[in-house]
Amino acid sequence: MSEKNDMELAEKLLSGRKRIASQLARVIVGQDEVIDDILITLFARGHALVVGVPGLAKTLLVSTLAGILDLKFSRIQFTPDLMPSDITGYEILEDNPAAGSRQMRYVEGPVFGNVVLADEINRTPPKTQSALLQAMQEYKVTSGGQTRLLPLPFLVLATQNPIEQEGTYPLPEAQLDRFFMQVNIGYPSLEEEKRIVAMTTGAPAEKLEKVLSAAEVSALQEIVRKVPVPETSMDYAVRLVRMTRPGGGAPDSVAKWLTWGAGPRASQSLILAAKARCLLDGRFAVSRDDIRRSALPILRHRLVLNFQAEAEGLSAESLVERVLKEGE
């Protein structure tokens, strides 16, 4: 971070965050923490699982953010009859009048976008859910014997409804671990809801300004990885993650409720989230507080609770809070 160019990019990220927040505020009311988590996910080059009941502007937030960032936006509505090729694309046979022959042409699926909204991802069977795995991890798609690179930056934001579970297919742990964060969206406050009603029942909002291009977002993602992490902060992050593993470092007050804990990918994600968070806050070195503030969205979807925890009404969030308290 000592080079002049790196400092300029870091300052650009901070100013870009302020401009993004200003533009989003013209369409989205409140949800500051949700917006911060999604921006952290974007600049840390991750993917997010967005959980909230219908009507909380999940789709609007994602599509608006993609428009502000001048990124290609794609939406996939997951349904029980959705096929993997509906996501990744497929080959068709078509006539070529000029050559007097037929040839195969690949039609790109909606995954070929910069920001991909996987709406109600748990509505489709595991076979189709897994079509996103290679794309999320490797930024490429293999179809028809060929591997095709996805456009960069590439961000998957998958939504889930936490209430209605009939006819759904819960995401397996391996796929949940591919998500950098789980971002929970709650109901607005009274004043926020009044503003939402006034805003959405009046004149339409003016056209939003473009803030960052795809190339600029990619450059800012690179600068996040250059943020220095003190050894003490690195130790703290890894220790917190290891404290979620029964038989592998979890204290008794946590281990008795868990079947499985977070793996090494959680440690990597926690450090990357802390790096992005400190830059977005205008600082240039990761602190313990950055790690603490990032722990809940990074860890809650990676913990598998046992029957006893579910029977007593404990949640993954409460166990993460216990881990943070024990780790002080």
Summary of the structure (lengths in Angstrom):
residues: 328
radius of gyration: 21.1
end to end distance: 28.9
largest distance: 73.4
contacts: 1023
relative contact order: 0.15
helix: 47%
strand: 16%
